[in-house]
Amino acid sequence: MKISTYSIICSALLMGTSAFAALPKSTTLVEPMGMGYNIGNTMEVPEEPTNWGNPLPTKEYIKAIKAAGFNTVRIPCAWYSHSDALTQDVATYGSKDDKTYKHVGAATSFTTPTIKEEWLKQVKDVVDMIIAEGMYVVLNSHWDEGWLEDRVYNGTANPRSGAGDIANSSATTEARQKAFWSQIATFFKDYDEHLLFAGANEPGVNDPWNGTQWEFDNARMKILQGYYNAFINAVRSAGGNNDTRTLIVQAPRTEMDFASMLNSNMPTDPAGAGYMMVEVHYYPYQYSLMTADEDWGKQFYYYTGLESTTDKEHNMGWNVYSNSIDNTALGTPNQIKKAFGELKIMFCDKGIPVIIGELGAIKRTNQLSGDNLKLHLQGRALFYGEVAKNAKANGIIPYVWDTGAENDGNMTFITRQKGVYNVLDPDCLNAMRAAYGQESQGSSNLDSLVNENTVPETADGKAVLLTYKTVTSDSSEVGTLRVNLSGNFKDLSKYTGITVRIKGSVASAGPAANSDSEYGWTALEVFMMTGGSWDWFDATVAAQADLELTDQYKDITVNFSDFRKEITGLNEANAIGFNLYGTQVTGTIMMDYILLNKADGSADTLTNFDTKPDAEGIASAKIVAANSSLDGTSALQPRAIAKASGLRVIAMQGKVSAMFSAARAGKATAMLMNGLGQVIAKQSFDASAGVNTVELTSGFRGTAFLVIRQGSQNFTAKVNMR
């Protein structure tokens, strides 16, 4: 008998809902949930889930998660930014600031926000796809501008006072927690035990440091306990299967070291014992996240059991004070075994299962090469396997963190950003599968990763080869190369500009590029981000040097004075990079080096690409010998693009109006792009000689970039959308 997918979904969702009998207790879910996966940087993105580079989840993507061996999926999710609380807060406290977000959390007169119905339905679509594959779902309340997570304090105890924030009332946050979860739980009340709720993410993790991180003491724990009680009571009062749905609460900062504090302050569950879980996260910092050595400790590149004999100081557990290995350091097998065993005694043995809601370790392909890189990659697989093995042995459910990124430093298991769902990290996946008694799936890709990121030394050194390949067929896209600055190059105030040695072959995959065509390569621009707010400055490389990309290197110089507006914050520079804009673009560019120029004519080398820089959008990067030939065969004569001037922009809610002066009449295009270079609004129009106005509408909120192109003129402006 043929059964429709719709019938299967309905049966799964409505199982046992007619009488709402008690759902299975949390301890019975541990074994079938198995090992878990995070759909990261998607549904938790404030306001618009695709703004951080990931498409909305598809059925094919969910099927790939299931096929990889995962049987439970955590959905980090935003709610505040999809509610009228955001609108109320902006109206009360002024426009949204991307960094300090000055207005959140103090509107005591507005404590019963409503989540938009269309957002609940969009989240439901993802939940339904996962459950239709027989998997479990943990639906949480994630960071979402820190409306709860960054505000586990009360009134004048606010540690952010004077730093752009306002005094917080925990009563306001608690009331909003109740309002959100009342609506979420009511919307999903008919779902069975395959849907679990988690009341927070990492409460208190973003406390400011100021030399020493603000203490998470018992007084703050009582505030957090109040947030959890509001969450639990709201769900239990929503009816349906919520009476006995499994609910999850988090240790402060989701740190294992604070688990005992939660153990002493567990919230009260009206359902009685057996329907709760506890959450911690596991990122042993020096191994998982640290990207620069400090005087107090080194980065750990090589895992226990696969130590380096030539780079001992970067072995797991290296102690800079004793110059020896500490086999109990955070992340070592001994520490994992001890910590997971303590969680078992503290919670699991009492009928409260534990989930490791996030875990992972970055892939260091831009820091290592050759045998060292291979040793590091082999060790990462050992680490993931060690975590999975100890989790299963102690009745703990581990969830790998996956953001979809494929660049250096990623923790991605399954690709998705280009519509292809492949296992990116088979070695780490197979190590986890082995811990759960699953057979290996797919062969190792360690050797190919090492080969891709290792280039033999040549007399001419190394270069970065950027390959551009359009994803969409009719939208303007951008390929980005970014060099993050650190150390000696954080202060660029003593320099006058940059020089890049470059060659290339970039063509249009569509109609031949010409001044009237919307297809092809349209601009190569250099950008810089500076200061604590990462202020954006850019200039057009093509106009500055009358650039012609060929298979021969040429040096292109762009002075800081050539940027479209005067650069501020040079003494606190964060990144320098290049954006290639175009529609239906394919081809390659090779960069040999980037120099920082001084007024006396001398220069310092910013990078000679010994390691791979970040590449995003339609660009992918690999390190090659500088004397390598290009893959492309045809050269493109890019359009001459003039330096922008005379552009006036007014941003209003949902609308951007711009005024510019055209040298002559002709076709023009206005585009609004988000920070990832994705076009979110576009308009083609006939510009007249002289002053012109154009207006774009978009529901996007946040930092965007307005680009107007007309003939040989190019105008760009940063826009803060409300």
C-alpha positions in Angstrom: 0.0 0.0 0.0 1.3 3.4 -0.9 1.2 5.9 2.0 1.6 9.6 1.4 4.4 11.6 3.1 1.7 13.9 4.4 -0.1 11.0 6.1 3.2 9.9 7.7 3.9 13.4 9.0 0.4 13.8 10.4 0.6 10.4 12.1 3.9 11.3 13.7 2.8 14.7 14.9 -0.6 13.6 16.3 0.5 10.3 17.9 -1.3 9.8 21.1 -2.7 13.3 21.2 -6.4 12.6 21.4 -6.3 11.9 25.1 -3.0 13.5 25.8 -1.8 10.6 27.9 1.6 11.1 29.7 4.5 11.1 27.3 7.5 8.9 27.8 9.9 10.0 30.5 13.1 11.7 29.6 15.3 8.8 30.5 13.6 6.6 27.9 14.5 9.1 25.1 18.3 9.0 25.6 18.9 5.8 23.6 16.7 6.5 20.6 17.9 10.1 20.4 21.5 8.8 19.9 23.9 11.4 18.7 22.8 14.9 17.8 23.4 17.7 15.3 22.9 21.5 15.4 21.4 23.5 12.5 23.6 26.5 13.4 23.6 30.1 12.1 20.1 29.7 10.6 16.9 29.9 12.6 18.6 31.8 15.4 19.8 34.6 13.2 18.0 37.7 14.4 15.1 38.8 12.2 16.2 37.1 8.9 17.4 33.4 9.0 19.4 33.7 5.7 21.5 36.7 6.8 24.4 34.7 8.0 25.0 32.8 4.7 22.8 29.7 5.1 19.6 28.9 3.1 16.5 27.8 4.9 16.7 24.1 5.7 15.3 21.8 2.9 14.0 18.2 3.0 17.2 17.1 1.2 19.3 18.7 3.9 17.3 17.1 6.7 17.6 13.7 4.9 21.4 14.2 4.7 21.5 14.7 8.5 19.6 11.5 9.1 21.7 9.6 6.6 24.9 10.8 8.4 23.8 8.8 11.5 22.3 11.6 13.7 18.9 11.0 15.2 18.3 14.2 17.1 18.5 17.8 15.8 18.9 20.9 17.9 17.3 24.0 16.3 18.9 27.2 17.8 16.0 29.6 17.4 15.2 33.4 17.6 11.9 34.6 19.0 12.4 38.1 20.4 13.5 39.6 17.0 10.4 37.9 15.4 8.0 39.5 17.9 6.5 42.9 18.6 8.9 43.3 21.5 11.5 44.4 19.1 9.2 47.0 17.6 8.2 48.3 21.0 11.8 48.5 22.3 13.0 50.4 19.2 10.1 52.8 19.6 11.0 53.3 23.3 14.7 53.4 23.2 15.7 54.5 19.7 17.1 52.9 16.7 18.9 49.5 16.9 22.6 49.6 17.3 24.3 46.5 15.9 27.0 46.3 18.6 25.6 47.6 21.9 21.9 47.1 21.2 21.0 49.9 23.7 17.3 49.3 24.1 16.9 45.7 24.9 15.2 44.4 28.1 14.0 47.4 30.1 10.5 48.1 28.8 8.7 47.3 32.0 5.5 48.5 30.4 5.7 45.9 27.7 6.1 42.5 29.1 3.6 40.4 27.0 5.2 40.3 23.5 3.6 38.4 20.7 5.6 36.2 18.2 4.6 36.7 14.6 2.4 33.9 13.3 4.3 33.6 10.1 7.6 32.9 12.0 6.0 30.2 14.1 4.9 28.5 10.9 8.3 28.8 9.4 9.9 27.2 12.4 7.1 24.5 12.3 8.2 23.6 8.7 11.7 22.8 9.9 10.4 20.8 12.9 8.0 18.8 10.7 10.7 17.9 8.2 12.9 16.5 11.0 10.2 14.5 12.7 9.1 13.1 9.4 12.5 11.5 9.2 11.9 9.8 12.6 14.3 12.1 14.4 13.9 14.1 17.6 13.9 17.9 17.8 15.3 20.2 20.5 13.8 23.6 19.9 15.5 26.3 22.0 15.5 30.0 22.7 18.9 31.2 21.4 21.0 34.4 21.9 18.7 36.6 19.7 20.4 39.9 20.6 20.9 38.8 24.1 17.4 39.7 25.3 17.7 36.9 28.0 21.1 35.4 27.6 23.0 38.7 28.3 20.7 39.9 31.1 21.0 37.5 34.0 21.2 40.4 36.5 18.9 43.0 38.0 18.7 46.7 38.1 21.8 48.6 39.2 23.8 45.4 39.3 24.0 45.6 35.5 27.7 45.3 34.7 27.2 47.0 31.3 26.1 50.3 32.8 28.0 53.1 31.0 28.8 50.8 28.1 25.8 51.7 25.9 23.3 49.6 27.7 20.5 50.5 30.2 19.5 49.1 33.6 17.8 45.8 33.4 14.8 44.5 35.3 14.9 40.8 35.6 11.1 40.9 36.1 10.8 42.2 32.5 13.0 39.4 31.1 11.1 36.8 33.2 7.7 38.1 32.0 8.9 38.0 28.4 10.2 34.5 28.9 6.8 33.4 30.1 5.0 35.2 27.2 7.2 33.7 24.5 7.0 30.1 25.8 3.3 30.3 26.4 2.8 31.0 22.7 5.4 28.5 21.5 4.1 25.7 23.6 0.5 26.4 22.6 1.4 26.4 19.0 3.2 23.0 19.3 0.9 21.5 22.0 -0.1 18.5 19.9 3.4 17.2 19.1 4.5 14.1 20.9 7.8 13.3 22.7 9.8 13.8 19.5 9.7 17.5 20.3 11.6 18.8 23.3 11.9 22.5 24.5 15.1 24.2 25.8 14.5 27.4 27.7 17.7 29.2 27.0 21.1 28.8 25.3 24.2 30.1 27.1 22.9 32.3 29.9 25.7 34.7 31.0 28.3 33.6 28.6 28.6 37.1 27.1 29.3 38.9 30.3 31.9 41.6 29.7 35.5 40.7 30.8 37.1 44.1 31.7 40.2 42.1 32.8 38.1 39.6 34.8 34.8 38.1 33.8 31.9 39.1 36.0 31.2 36.5 38.6 28.3 34.2 38.2 27.3 33.8 41.8 24.3 32.4 43.7 22.4 35.7 43.4 22.5 35.5 39.6 21.7 31.8 39.8 18.4 32.7 41.6 17.6 35.1 38.8 18.3 32.4 36.2 16.2 29.9 38.2 13.4 32.4 38.0 13.7 32.5 34.2 13.6 28.7 34.1 10.5 28.5 36.3 8.8 31.0 34.0 9.7 28.8 31.1 8.5 25.5 32.7 5.3 26.9 34.1 4.4 28.6 30.8 4.9 25.3 28.9 3.1 23.1 31.5 0.1 25.6 31.4 -0.2 25.5 27.6 -2.2 22.2 27.5 -2.0 19.2 25.2 1.2 17.1 25.4 3.0 20.0 27.2 1.9 18.5 30.5 4.7 15.9 30.3 6.9 17.1 27.4 10.6 16.9 28.2 12.1 20.3 29.0 15.7 21.3 29.1 17.5 23.8 31.4 21.1 25.0 31.1 23.9 25.3 33.5 25.2 28.9 33.9 27.1 29.8 30.7 26.5 26.1 29.9 29.9 25.4 31.5 30.4 22.1 33.2 32.1 23.8 36.1 28.8 25.5 36.9 26.7 22.4 36.7 26.8 21.9 40.4 25.3 25.4 40.9 22.3 24.3 38.7 22.1 21.0 40.6 21.6 23.0 43.8 19.0 25.3 42.2 17.0 23.1 39.9 13.7 24.7 39.0 10.4 23.1 40.1 8.5 21.0 37.6 4.7 20.8 38.1 4.8 17.5 36.1 6.8 15.8 38.8 10.0 13.9 38.4 11.2 12.4 35.1 10.4 15.1 32.5 13.5 17.3 32.6 17.0 17.3 31.1 20.1 19.5 31.7 22.3 21.1 29.1 26.0 21.9 29.0 28.3 22.8 26.1 31.8 21.6 25.4 34.4 23.7 23.7 37.8 23.2 25.5 39.1 26.6 24.6 42.8 26.1 23.9 42.0 23.2 21.6 38.6 24.1 20.2 38.6 27.9 19.7 41.9 29.6 20.6 43.6 31.2 17.5 46.6 33.0 19.0 49.2 32.0 21.6 49.2 33.9 24.9 51.7 34.2 27.6 49.5 32.1 29.9 49.0 29.3 27.4 49.5 28.0 23.9 47.0 26.8 21.3 46.6 23.0 21.3 47.0 21.8 17.7 47.7 18.1 18.3 45.4 15.7 20.3 46.5 13.3 23.0 47.9 10.1 21.5 49.0 12.0 18.3 51.4 14.5 19.7 54.0 16.3 17.6 57.6 15.6 18.2 58.8 18.8 16.5 56.1 21.3 17.8 55.7 20.1 21.4 54.4 23.4 22.8 51.2 23.0 20.8 50.4 19.5 22.0 47.2 19.0 23.9 47.7 19.9 27.6 51.0 21.7 27.2 51.7 23.8 30.4 53.8 26.9 29.7 54.9 27.1 33.4 56.1 23.6 33.8 57.1 23.1 30.1 55.4 19.7 30.3 52.2 18.0 29.4 49.2 18.1 31.8 47.2 15.1 31.1 44.2 16.5 33.1 43.9 19.7 31.1 40.6 20.7 29.6 39.9 18.6 26.5 42.2 15.7 27.3 40.7 12.1 27.5 41.3 12.1 31.2 39.4 15.3 31.7 36.5 14.2 29.4 36.1 10.9 31.3 36.2 12.7 34.7 33.8 15.5 33.8 31.3 13.3 32.0 31.3 10.9 34.9 30.6 13.7 37.3 27.6 14.8 35.2 26.3 11.2 35.3 26.4 11.1 39.1 25.0 14.7 39.5 22.1 14.3 37.1 21.7 11.1 35.0 21.7 8.8 38.0 18.9 10.9 39.4 16.7 10.5 36.3 17.7 13.8 34.7 19.6 13.1 31.4 22.2 15.5 30.2 22.7 16.9 26.7 25.9 18.5 25.4 24.0 21.0 23.3 27.1 22.1 21.4 30.5 20.7 21.0 33.3 21.1 18.5 36.9 22.0 17.6 38.0 24.3 14.7 39.8 23.0 11.7 43.2 24.8 11.5 43.9 24.7 7.8 45.3 28.2 7.7 47.7 27.7 10.6 49.2 24.3 9.6 50.4 22.5 6.6 52.0 19.2 5.6 52.6 16.5 8.2 51.6 18.9 11.0 48.2 19.6 9.4 47.6 15.9 8.9 48.5 15.2 12.5 46.1 17.9 13.6 43.2 16.6 11.5 43.7 13.0 12.7 43.6 14.3 16.2 40.3 16.2 15.7 38.8 12.8 14.8 40.2 11.4 18.0 38.7 14.3 20.0 35.2 13.9 18.5 35.3 10.2 19.0 36.4 10.6 22.6 33.5 12.9 23.4 31.0 10.6 21.7 32.4 7.5 23.4 32.2 9.1 26.9 28.8 10.6 26.2 27.3 7.3 25.3 28.9 5.5 28.2 27.4 8.0 30.7 23.9 8.3 29.1 24.7 11.8 27.7 23.5 13.0 24.3 26.1 14.9 22.3 25.3 17.5 19.6 27.9 18.7 17.1 27.9 22.4 16.3 27.6 23.0 12.5 27.3 26.4 10.9 27.5 25.3 7.3 30.7 27.3 6.7 33.4 25.6 4.6 36.3 28.0 5.1 39.2 27.7 7.5 38.3 27.2 11.2 35.0 25.5 10.4 33.3 22.8 12.4 30.9 21.8 9.6 29.9 18.2 9.1 27.4 18.6 6.3 27.6 21.1 3.5 24.5 23.1 2.6 25.3 26.7 1.5 25.5 25.8 -2.2 22.6 23.5 -2.3 24.8 20.4 -2.1 24.4 18.1 1.0 27.7 16.2 1.4 29.6 15.0 4.4 32.5 17.6 4.7 34.3 15.9 7.6 34.0 12.1 7.2 36.8 11.3 9.6 35.2 13.1 12.6 31.8 11.7 11.7 33.1 8.2 11.4 34.8 8.5 14.8 31.4 9.4 16.4 29.6 6.7 14.4 32.0 4.1 15.8 31.2 5.2 19.3 27.5 4.5 18.6 28.1 1.2 16.9 27.5 2.5 13.4 29.7 1.4 10.4 32.0 3.9 8.8 30.4 6.0 6.1 32.6 7.4 3.3 36.4 7.4 3.0 38.8 9.8 4.7 39.5 13.2 3.1 42.5 14.0 5.3 45.0 13.6 2.5 43.1 15.8 0.1 42.8 18.5 2.7 46.5 18.3 3.4 47.4 18.5 -0.3 45.0 21.4 -0.9 46.6 23.4 1.9 50.2 22.4 1.5 52.3 23.9 -1.3 56.0 23.1 -1.8 58.3 26.0 -1.4 59.4 27.7 -4.6 61.8 30.5 -5.5 58.8 32.7 -6.1 57.0 31.8 -2.9 53.2 31.2 -2.6 50.0 32.9 -3.7 46.3 32.6 -3.2 44.2 31.4 -6.1 40.6 32.6 -5.9 38.1 30.7 -7.9 34.7 32.4 -8.6 31.6 30.4 -9.5 28.1 31.9 -9.5 25.5 30.2 -7.3 22.4 31.9 -8.6 21.7 32.7 -12.3 20.1 36.1 -12.2 21.2 37.9 -9.0 24.2 40.0 -8.3 26.6 38.1 -6.0 30.0 38.8 -4.4 33.1 36.8 -3.8 35.1 37.9 -0.8 38.7 37.4 0.2 39.4 38.7 3.7 42.7 38.9 5.7 42.0 39.3 9.4 44.5 41.6 11.1 46.3 40.9 14.3 49.6 41.6 16.1 51.8 44.2 14.3 49.1 45.0 11.8 46.3 46.0 14.0 47.6 49.6 13.8 47.7 50.9 10.3 48.0 54.6 11.1 51.6 54.7 10.0 50.7 53.5 6.5 49.4 55.4 3.4 47.8 52.6 1.5 48.1 49.1 0.1 49.7 47.4 -3.0 48.5 44.0 -4.2 50.3 41.9 -6.9 47.5 40.3 -8.9 46.7 38.5 -12.1 43.6 36.8 -13.3 41.0 35.6 -15.8 37.4 36.3 -14.9 34.6 36.0 -17.4 30.8 36.0 -17.6 28.9 32.7 -17.7 26.0 34.5 -19.3 25.8 37.1 -22.1 29.0 39.0 -23.0 29.7 41.7 -20.4 29.4 45.3 -21.7 28.4 48.6 -20.3 24.7 47.9 -20.8 24.6 44.3 -19.6 23.6 43.2 -16.2 25.8 40.1 -16.6 29.4 39.5 -15.9 32.1 40.9 -13.7 31.2 44.5 -12.6 33.7 45.6 -9.9 36.7 44.6 -7.9 36.8 46.6 -4.7 39.1 46.7 -1.7 37.5 47.1 1.7 38.7 47.7 5.3 36.9 47.2 8.6 38.1 49.2 11.7 37.3 49.9 15.3 35.0 48.2 17.8 32.0 48.7 15.6 33.8 47.2 12.5 33.2 50.4 10.5 33.3 49.8 6.7 35.4 51.6 4.2 35.9 50.8 0.5 37.5 51.8 -2.8 37.2 50.6 -6.4 40.4 48.9 -7.5 39.3 48.8 -11.1 39.1 52.6 -11.4 42.1 53.3 -9.3 44.5 51.3 -11.5 42.5 51.0 -14.8 42.8 47.3 -14.1 43.1 44.8 -16.8 43.2 41.2 -15.6 45.6 39.1 -17.6 47.8 36.1 -17.0 50.7 38.4 -16.1 51.1 39.8 -12.6 50.9 43.6 -12.1 51.1 45.7 -8.9 48.0 47.7 -8.1 48.2 50.5 -5.5 45.2 51.9 -3.6 45.9 54.8 -1.2 43.8 55.2 1.9 43.0 58.7 0.6 41.3 57.0 -2.5 38.7 55.4 -0.3 35.2 56.7 -0.7 35.2 58.3 2.7 38.0 59.1 5.1 39.0 56.1 7.0 38.7 56.3 10.8 40.1 53.9 13.3 43.2 53.0 11.4 44.9 52.4 14.8 42.4 49.6 15.4 42.1 47.9 12.0 40.3 44.5 12.0 40.5 43.3 8.4 41.4 44.1 4.8 39.9 42.3 1.8 38.6 42.3 -1.7 35.1 41.9 -3.1 34.5 40.9 -6.7 30.9 41.8 -7.7 29.0 40.4 -10.7 26.2 38.3 -12.1 26.8 34.9 -13.7 30.6 35.1 -13.0 33.2 32.4 -13.4 37.0 32.5 -13.4 40.1 33.0 -11.3 42.2 35.7 -9.7 45.7 35.0 -8.2 47.2 37.3 -5.6 50.9 37.0 -4.8 51.1 39.4 -1.9 49.6 42.5 -0.2 51.9 45.3 0.9 51.3 48.1 3.4 52.9 51.3 2.0 54.6 54.1 3.9 55.0 57.7 3.1 58.7 57.4 2.6 58.2 54.9 -0.2 59.0 51.8 1.8 56.5 49.0 2.6 55.8 46.1 4.9 54.4 42.8 3.8 50.9 42.4 5.2 50.6 38.9 3.8 52.4 36.7 1.2 49.8 34.0 1.5 51.8 31.4 3.2 48.5 30.5 4.8 45.0 30.6 3.3 42.9 33.6 3.9 39.1 33.5 4.4 37.1 33.3 1.2 33.3 33.7 1.2 30.3 34.0 -1.1 31.0 32.8 -4.6 34.8 32.7 -4.0 36.8 29.7 -2.8 40.5 29.9 -2.0 43.6 27.6 -2.2 47.3 28.2 -1.8 49.4 27.6 -4.8 53.0 28.3 -5.9 53.2 32.0 -7.0 54.6 31.0 -10.4 51.6 28.8 -11.1 49.5 29.4 -14.3 45.8 30.2 -14.1 43.1 27.7 -14.8 41.1 30.2 -16.9 41.9 30.9 -20.5 40.0 34.1 -21.4 40.7 37.6 -20.1 38.0 40.1 -19.3 38.3 43.8 -19.9 36.5 45.1 -16.8 34.4 48.2 -17.0 36.0 51.4 -15.8 34.3 52.4 -12.6 34.6 55.9 -11.2 35.3 56.9 -7.6 32.0 57.6 -5.9 31.1 61.1 -4.9 27.9 63.1 -4.3 25.7 60.3 -3.0 23.1 61.1 -0.4 21.2 58.3 1.3 18.3 58.4 3.7 17.3 55.1 5.4 13.8 54.7 6.9 11.9 51.7 8.2 11.7 49.3 5.2 12.9 51.9 2.7 16.2 53.4 1.4 16.1 56.6 -0.7 19.2 57.8 -2.5 20.2 60.9 -4.5 23.1 61.0 -6.9 24.4 63.0 -9.8 24.9 61.2 -13.2 27.4 62.6 -15.7 25.1 61.6 -18.6 21.8 59.8 -19.3 21.8 56.0 -19.4 20.7 52.7 -17.8 21.4 52.5 -14.1 21.0 49.8 -11.4 20.6 50.2 -7.7 21.2 47.2 -5.4 20.9 46.7 -1.6 23.2 44.0 -0.3 23.6 42.4 3.1 26.9 41.9 4.8 27.4 38.6 2.9 27.1 40.3 -0.4 23.6 38.8 -1.1 21.3 41.1 -3.0 18.2 41.8 -0.9 16.7 44.5 -3.2 17.4 45.6 -6.7 16.0 48.1 -9.2 17.0 48.9 -12.8 16.0 52.4 -14.1 16.8 55.1 -16.7 19.0 57.8 -15.2 19.0 61.3 -16.6 22.0 63.6 -16.8 22.2 65.5 -13.5 20.5 64.7 -10.2 18.6 61.4 -9.9 16.7 59.8 -7.1 16.0 56.1 -6.5 14.1 54.3 -3.8 14.4 50.6 -2.7 12.1 48.8 -0.3 13.1 45.8 1.9 12.0 44.3 5.2 15.7 43.7 6.1 17.0 45.1 9.3 20.7 45.6 10.1 23.8 46.8 8.3 23.5 46.8 4.5 25.3 48.3 1.5 23.7 50.4 -1.2 25.4 50.1 -4.6 24.4 52.3 -7.6 26.0 51.7 -11.0 25.4 53.9 -14.1 27.7 53.8 -17.1 31.2 54.4 -15.8 30.0 55.7 -12.4 29.8 53.7 -9.2 28.4 54.8 -5.9 28.5 52.8 -2.6 27.2 53.6 0.8 26.8 51.8 4.1 23.2 51.8 5.3 21.7 51.0 8.7 18.3 49.6 8.1 15.7 49.9 10.9 
